[in-house]
Amino acid sequence: MVYTVTFNPSIDYIMTVSHFRTGETNRTSSERFTAGGKGVNVALALKNLGVETKAIAFTAGWTGREIERRLALTGLPCDFIRIDGESRINVKIKGESETEINGMGADVDEYAFGALLEKLQEMKSGDVLVLSGNATRGTSNDIYTRIMNALRGVRVTVDAHGALLRSVLPLRPLLIKPNLDELCSFFGKTIAAEEAAEYAEEMRKMGAENVIVSLGGRGAVMATKSGKYRLAAPRGTLVNSTGAGDSLVAGFIAKYLEEGDVKSSFGYGVAAGSACAFREDFPQKADVEILYNQINKRIEEI
């Protein structure tokens, strides 16, 4: 069983504008609304991959009720913690490039955090917990550390950055997945894609069992106790980058739970992330399997 936690879920308003110009009136050629947030995205991708999953999220106000309504329509098992305020709306503009404006979201106080810990007590040894996204207002940078300390025996993956990520490394998460920009921020320097594997290994030495650095269209690299690996992304037309990194995490978890092999899990994760990027919504298992069979033998040891 996989549980995901989303402190700051959202309604994502995704607009396509053929020639977006700042300071001018722009008109959309298409638009859609989805329920989002990194943990929610991982859960939706896992559901499509056939993995038993529950999404736990904090929701607030009328936006929060719309998040709940939209997720109910997907059939994803969810558990919501209602808090005061208003859940956020994120605006994503697709033109020649992609522009995002992300809302702030609602505060999560200690009472609500306690409710989360109580819900997580149902987890059993061998379950996987996914902690994705950054701390929302009202929480501290040790929020993930507090959760992990309260749930010994549970395997945890973390997709965050900065102090929030740094604080969990000594607790040996199963997987962390920074992107290249987050890797640069973590080490306080510019890191080329060709150097990412070396810095992923440095993060592994800080405590994480496995480190995947996503490189967008260039694929990803992984550092694990058995070595460092690189895998180029399969070729395809970029349709939607939103959720691709979350799908990578979902793909890794799905294959890891099935086989327990981190190398094949890495390949399946890259396939899932790419499959997401090549379509408007989260990939179906058949899409991922096709790409996985194409690229899995291309994993290079560095």
C-alpha positions as CSV (number, residue, x, y, z in Angstrom):
1,M,0.0,0.0,0.0
2,V,1.3,3.5,-0.8
3,Y,0.1,6.6,1.0
4,T,0.8,10.1,-0.3
5,V,0.6,13.3,1.7
6,T,-0.1,16.7,0.1
7,F,0.1,19.7,2.4
8,N,-0.8,22.2,-0.3
9,P,-3.0,20.7,-3.0
10,S,-4.4,22.9,-5.8
11,I,-6.8,23.4,-8.6
12,D,-4.6,23.8,-11.6
13,Y,-6.0,26.1,-14.3
14,I,-4.1,25.2,-17.5
15,M,-4.4,27.5,-20.4
16,T,-2.9,27.3,-23.9
17,V,-2.0,30.7,-25.4
18,S,-0.5,30.5,-28.9
19,H,1.5,33.7,-28.6
20,F,1.6,34.8,-25.0
21,R,2.8,38.3,-24.4
22,T,3.2,40.1,-21.1
23,G,1.5,43.5,-20.8
24,E,-1.0,42.6,-23.5
25,T,-4.5,41.0,-23.8
26,N,-4.0,37.3,-24.5
27,R,-6.7,34.8,-25.5
28,T,-6.7,31.1,-24.9
29,S,-7.0,28.4,-27.5
30,S,-7.7,25.8,-24.9
31,E,-8.2,25.6,-21.2
32,R,-8.9,22.9,-18.5
33,F,-9.0,22.5,-14.8
34,T,-7.5,19.6,-12.8
35,A,-6.9,18.8,-9.1
36,G,-3.2,18.8,-8.4
37,G,-0.4,19.1,-6.0
38,K,2.7,16.9,-6.0
39,G,1.4,14.2,-3.7
40,V,-1.9,14.1,-5.5
41,N,-0.1,13.8,-8.8
42,V,1.9,10.8,-7.5
43,A,-1.2,9.1,-6.2
44,L,-3.1,9.6,-9.5
45,A,-0.1,8.1,-11.5
46,L,0.2,5.2,-9.1
47,K,-3.5,4.5,-9.5
48,N,-3.1,4.3,-13.3
49,L,-0.2,1.9,-12.8
50,G,-2.4,-0.4,-10.7
51,V,-0.8,0.2,-7.3
52,E,-3.1,0.3,-4.3
53,T,-2.9,3.9,-3.1
54,K,-4.5,6.4,-0.7
55,A,-4.0,10.2,-1.1
56,I,-4.2,12.3,2.1
57,A,-4.4,16.0,1.6
58,F,-5.3,19.2,3.5
59,T,-8.2,21.1,1.9
60,A,-9.7,24.5,2.6
61,G,-12.6,26.6,1.5
62,W,-14.5,26.3,-1.8
63,T,-11.4,25.5,-3.7
64,G,-10.7,22.6,-1.4
65,R,-14.2,21.3,-1.9
66,E,-13.6,21.4,-5.7
67,I,-10.4,19.5,-5.2
68,E,-12.3,16.9,-3.2
69,R,-15.1,16.7,-5.9
70,R,-12.7,16.3,-8.8
71,L,-10.6,13.6,-7.0
72,A,-13.8,11.7,-6.1
73,L,-14.6,11.5,-9.9
74,T,-11.2,9.8,-10.5
75,G,-12.0,6.9,-8.1
76,L,-8.8,7.6,-6.2
77,P,-9.1,6.6,-2.5
78,C,-8.6,9.9,-0.6
79,D,-8.7,11.1,3.0
80,F,-9.0,14.9,3.4
81,I,-8.2,17.0,6.4
82,R,-10.3,20.2,6.4
83,I,-8.6,23.3,7.5
84,D,-9.4,27.0,7.6
85,G,-8.6,29.3,4.7
86,E,-8.6,28.6,1.0
87,S,-6.8,26.0,-1.0
88,R,-4.7,27.4,-3.8
89,I,-5.2,27.9,-7.5
90,N,-2.2,27.5,-9.8
91,V,-2.3,29.1,-13.2
92,K,-0.2,27.4,-15.9
93,I,0.2,29.1,-19.3
94,K,1.4,27.2,-22.2
95,G,2.7,29.1,-25.2
96,E,6.1,29.0,-26.9
97,S,7.3,28.2,-23.3
98,E,5.5,27.3,-20.1
99,T,4.8,29.9,-17.4
100,E,3.4,29.1,-14.0
101,I,1.9,31.2,-11.2
102,N,1.4,29.2,-8.1
103,G,-0.9,30.3,-5.3
104,M,0.0,30.3,-1.6
105,G,-2.6,27.9,-0.1
106,A,-3.8,27.6,3.5
107,D,-2.0,27.4,6.8
108,V,-1.6,23.9,8.4
109,D,-1.5,24.4,12.2
110,E,-0.4,21.9,14.8
111,Y,-3.9,20.6,15.4
112,A,-4.3,19.7,11.7
113,F,-0.8,18.2,11.7
114,G,-1.8,16.0,14.7
115,A,-4.8,14.8,12.7
116,L,-2.4,13.8,9.9
117,L,-0.2,11.8,12.2
118,E,-3.2,10.0,13.6
119,K,-4.3,9.0,10.1
120,L,-0.9,7.8,9.2
121,Q,-0.9,5.4,12.2
122,E,-2.8,2.9,10.1
123,M,0.3,2.4,7.9
124,K,1.9,-1.0,8.3
125,S,5.5,-2.1,8.0
126,G,6.4,-2.5,4.4
127,D,4.0,0.3,3.2
128,V,5.4,3.2,1.3
129,L,4.8,6.9,2.2
130,V,5.4,9.6,-0.3
131,L,6.1,13.1,1.0
132,S,6.0,15.5,-1.9
133,G,6.2,19.3,-2.2
134,N,7.4,22.0,0.1
135,A,6.1,23.0,3.5
136,T,3.1,25.2,3.3
137,R,2.5,28.2,5.5
138,G,2.2,27.3,9.2
139,T,4.6,24.4,9.0
140,S,8.4,24.3,9.7
141,N,11.2,22.9,7.6
142,D,11.4,19.8,9.9
143,I,7.8,18.8,9.1
144,Y,8.9,15.7,7.1
145,T,11.4,14.7,9.7
146,R,8.7,14.8,12.4
147,I,6.5,12.5,10.2
148,M,9.4,10.1,9.5
149,N,10.3,9.9,13.2
150,A,6.7,9.1,14.1
151,L,6.5,6.2,11.5
152,R,9.5,4.0,12.0
153,G,9.5,0.9,9.8
154,V,7.7,2.6,6.9
155,R,9.6,3.2,3.7
156,V,9.5,6.9,2.7
157,T,10.2,8.7,-0.6
158,V,10.7,12.5,-0.5
159,D,10.4,14.9,-3.4
160,A,11.2,18.3,-1.9
161,H,14.1,20.8,-1.9
162,G,16.2,23.0,0.4
163,A,16.1,22.7,4.1
164,L,13.1,20.4,4.0
165,L,15.0,17.9,1.9
166,R,18.3,18.3,3.8
167,S,16.6,17.5,7.2
168,V,15.3,14.1,6.1
169,L,18.6,12.7,4.7
170,P,19.9,11.3,8.0
171,L,16.7,9.3,8.3
172,R,17.6,7.3,5.2
173,P,14.6,7.7,2.9
174,L,14.1,5.1,0.3
175,L,14.2,7.6,-2.5
176,I,14.7,11.3,-3.0
177,K,14.2,13.0,-6.4
178,P,15.5,16.5,-6.9
179,N,15.6,18.0,-10.4
180,L,18.7,19.7,-11.7
181,D,17.7,23.2,-10.5
182,E,17.0,21.8,-7.0
183,L,20.3,20.0,-7.0
184,C,22.1,23.3,-7.8
185,S,20.2,25.0,-5.1
186,F,21.0,22.3,-2.6
187,F,24.7,22.6,-3.2
188,G,24.7,26.3,-3.8
189,K,26.5,26.1,-7.2
190,T,25.8,25.7,-10.9
191,I,25.9,22.0,-11.8
192,A,26.0,20.8,-15.4
193,A,23.8,17.9,-16.4
194,E,27.0,15.9,-17.0
195,E,28.0,16.4,-13.3
196,A,24.6,15.5,-11.8
197,A,25.4,11.9,-11.0
198,E,28.4,12.9,-8.9
199,Y,26.3,15.2,-6.8
200,A,23.6,12.6,-6.6
201,E,26.2,10.3,-5.1
202,E,27.1,13.1,-2.6
203,M,23.5,13.3,-1.5
204,R,23.3,9.5,-1.2
205,K,26.3,9.6,1.1
206,M,24.4,12.0,3.3
207,G,21.8,9.3,4.0
208,A,19.3,8.7,1.2
209,E,19.3,5.1,0.0
210,N,18.6,6.1,-3.7
211,V,18.9,9.4,-5.4
212,I,17.4,10.2,-8.8
213,V,18.0,13.5,-10.4
214,S,15.5,14.3,-13.2
215,L,17.0,16.1,-16.2
216,G,13.8,16.8,-18.1
217,G,14.1,15.9,-21.8
218,R,17.6,14.6,-21.2
219,G,16.4,11.8,-18.9
220,A,17.7,11.2,-15.5
221,V,20.7,9.9,-13.4
222,M,20.6,7.7,-10.3
223,A,23.0,7.1,-7.4
224,T,22.5,3.9,-5.4
225,K,24.7,1.7,-3.3
226,S,25.3,-0.6,-6.3
227,G,26.6,2.3,-8.5
228,K,25.6,5.3,-10.6
229,Y,23.4,5.1,-13.6
230,R,22.3,7.3,-16.5
231,L,19.3,6.9,-18.8
232,A,18.4,9.1,-21.7
233,A,14.7,10.0,-22.1
234,P,12.9,8.3,-25.0
235,R,12.0,10.5,-28.0
236,G,8.6,12.0,-28.2
237,T,6.7,15.3,-28.5
238,L,6.4,17.3,-25.3
239,V,2.7,17.9,-24.6
240,N,2.6,18.5,-20.8
241,S,5.5,18.8,-18.4
242,T,3.2,19.1,-15.3
243,G,3.3,15.9,-13.3
244,A,6.2,14.3,-15.2
245,G,8.5,14.3,-12.2
246,D,5.7,13.0,-10.0
247,S,5.0,10.2,-12.5
248,L,8.8,9.3,-12.4
249,V,8.4,8.9,-8.6
250,A,5.3,6.8,-9.1
251,G,6.9,4.6,-11.7
252,F,9.9,3.9,-9.5
253,I,7.7,3.0,-6.6
254,A,5.4,0.7,-8.7
255,K,8.3,-1.3,-10.1
256,Y,10.2,-1.4,-6.7
257,L,7.1,-2.8,-5.0
258,E,6.8,-5.4,-7.7
259,E,10.5,-6.5,-8.1
260,G,12.6,-4.8,-5.4
261,D,15.3,-4.0,-7.9
262,V,16.3,-0.3,-8.0
263,K,17.9,-0.4,-11.5
264,S,14.7,-1.7,-13.2
265,S,12.7,0.7,-11.0
266,F,14.8,3.6,-12.3
267,G,14.1,2.6,-15.9
268,Y,10.4,2.3,-15.2
269,G,10.3,5.6,-13.5
270,V,11.9,7.4,-16.5
271,A,9.4,5.6,-18.7
272,A,6.5,6.8,-16.6
273,G,7.8,10.4,-16.5
274,S,8.3,10.4,-20.2
275,A,4.8,8.9,-20.8
276,C,3.3,11.7,-18.8
277,A,5.2,14.4,-20.7
278,F,3.9,13.0,-24.0
279,R,0.2,13.3,-23.1
280,E,-2.3,15.7,-21.6
281,D,-2.9,13.7,-18.4
282,F,-1.3,10.9,-16.4
283,P,-0.1,7.9,-18.3
284,Q,-1.9,4.6,-18.4
285,K,0.1,1.5,-17.6
286,A,0.1,0.3,-21.2
287,D,1.8,3.6,-22.2
288,V,4.5,3.2,-19.6
289,E,5.1,-0.5,-20.5
290,I,5.8,0.4,-24.1
291,L,8.4,3.0,-23.3
292,Y,9.9,0.8,-20.6
293,N,10.5,-2.0,-23.0
294,Q,12.2,0.4,-25.4
295,I,14.6,2.0,-22.9
296,N,15.3,-0.4,-20.0
297,K,18.3,-2.0,-21.7
298,R,19.7,1.4,-22.4
299,I,20.5,2.1,-18.7
300,E,24.2,3.0,-18.6
301,E,26.5,2.5,-15.6
302,I,28.6,5.5,-15.1
